[in-house]
Amino acid sequence: MKKKIIGMFICLLLITTAIPLTIEASGGPEVDADISGGFGLTVVIKNIGDITFTNCTVDVSIDGGIFVLDRQLSSEIIPILHPGEEATVKLFLFGLGRVTISINMWMIWTVDCLLVGPFVFLLDENMVI
């Protein structure tokens, strides 16, 4: 019975982490953020406009859950991002419960997630301009 439950959990993990959520911005700098879960959190920032960005700061913070190791996860600086290029920010999370992860780069994207140890299951995303 334990093997069946563990197998179902692993299948659920593989299925839910293979579907990335895409959030597109309108107005202002033209960026696209692909956010995916799994083992940790991965944020891919894409420059879909025609302007080169320099010294872009990407702030990531977490709210909610219990036993979350670090609430202010990262403040990454992307030195230069040319049109059509992308930059990846990978974060290790550890905690338990439903959390809201906020990603701030000119706009604020929020993602509701279920955090189970180091695994992140994406539930819903929102964008606040």
C-alpha positions in Angstrom: 0.0 0.0 0.0 2.9 2.4 0.8 4.5 1.7 -2.6 1.2 2.5 -4.3 0.8 5.9 -2.5 4.5 6.8 -3.1 4.1 5.9 -6.8 0.9 8.0 -7.1 2.7 11.0 -5.4 5.6 10.7 -7.8 3.3 10.6 -10.8 1.3 13.6 -9.5 4.6 15.5 -8.9 5.8 14.8 -12.5 2.5 15.8 -14.1 2.0 19.1 -12.1 5.6 20.3 -12.6 5.6 19.7 -16.3 3.0 22.3 -17.0 4.6 25.8 -16.8 2.5 28.9 -16.0 3.0 31.9 -18.3 2.3 35.4 -17.3 2.5 38.2 -19.9 2.9 41.9 -19.2 1.1 44.6 -21.0 2.4 48.2 -21.1 5.7 49.3 -19.8 8.8 47.1 -20.3 7.9 44.1 -22.4 8.8 41.1 -20.4 7.4 37.6 -20.1 7.8 35.4 -17.0 7.6 31.6 -17.1 7.2 30.2 -13.6 7.5 26.5 -12.9 7.6 24.4 -9.8 9.0 21.0 -9.0 12.1 20.7 -6.9 12.3 24.3 -6.0 11.1 27.2 -8.1 12.3 28.3 -11.5 11.5 31.8 -12.9 12.5 32.5 -16.5 12.4 36.2 -17.4 12.2 36.9 -21.2 12.7 40.2 -22.9 10.0 40.2 -25.6 10.4 43.9 -26.5 13.0 45.8 -28.5 14.8 47.6 -25.6 17.9 46.2 -23.9 17.5 46.1 -20.1 20.5 46.6 -17.8 20.9 45.9 -14.1 17.4 44.4 -13.7 16.6 43.5 -10.1 14.3 40.5 -9.6 13.0 40.3 -6.0 11.3 37.1 -4.8 9.6 36.8 -1.5 7.2 34.2 0.2 4.2 34.6 2.5 2.2 32.0 4.3 3.0 28.4 5.1 4.8 27.0 8.1 8.4 26.1 8.7 9.5 28.1 5.7 13.2 28.6 5.8 13.6 32.0 4.2 10.8 34.5 3.6 13.0 36.9 1.5 14.2 34.3 -1.0 16.3 36.2 -3.5 17.2 39.6 -4.9 18.9 38.6 -8.2 20.4 41.2 -10.5 20.4 40.5 -14.2 23.3 42.5 -15.6 22.0 42.8 -19.2 19.0 41.4 -21.0 19.0 42.0 -24.8 15.8 41.8 -26.9 14.8 38.1 -27.4 17.1 36.9 -24.6 16.0 35.3 -21.3 17.5 34.9 -17.8 16.7 32.1 -15.4 16.4 32.5 -11.6 16.4 29.1 -9.7 15.4 29.1 -6.1 15.5 26.3 -3.5 12.5 26.4 -1.1 11.8 24.3 1.9 8.6 24.5 4.0 5.1 23.2 4.4 1.7 24.5 3.5 0.0 26.9 1.1 2.2 29.9 0.3 2.1 33.0 -2.0 5.3 33.7 -3.8 5.7 37.3 -5.1 8.1 38.1 -7.9 8.9 41.8 -8.4 10.5 43.1 -11.6 8.8 46.4 -12.7 5.5 44.6 -12.0 4.6 42.1 -9.3 3.6 38.6 -10.2 2.1 36.4 -7.4 1.8 32.7 -7.6 -0.2 30.6 -5.1 1.6 27.3 -4.4 1.6 24.3 -2.2 4.9 23.8 -0.6 5.8 20.2 0.6 9.3 20.1 1.8 11.5 21.2 -1.2 8.7 20.5 -3.7 6.6 23.3 -5.2 3.2 22.7 -6.7 1.8 25.7 -8.6 -1.9 26.4 -7.9 -2.8 29.8 -9.4 -1.0 32.9 -10.7 -1.9 36.6 -10.8 -0.2 39.7 -12.1 -0.3 43.2 -10.5 1.0 46.0 -12.6 
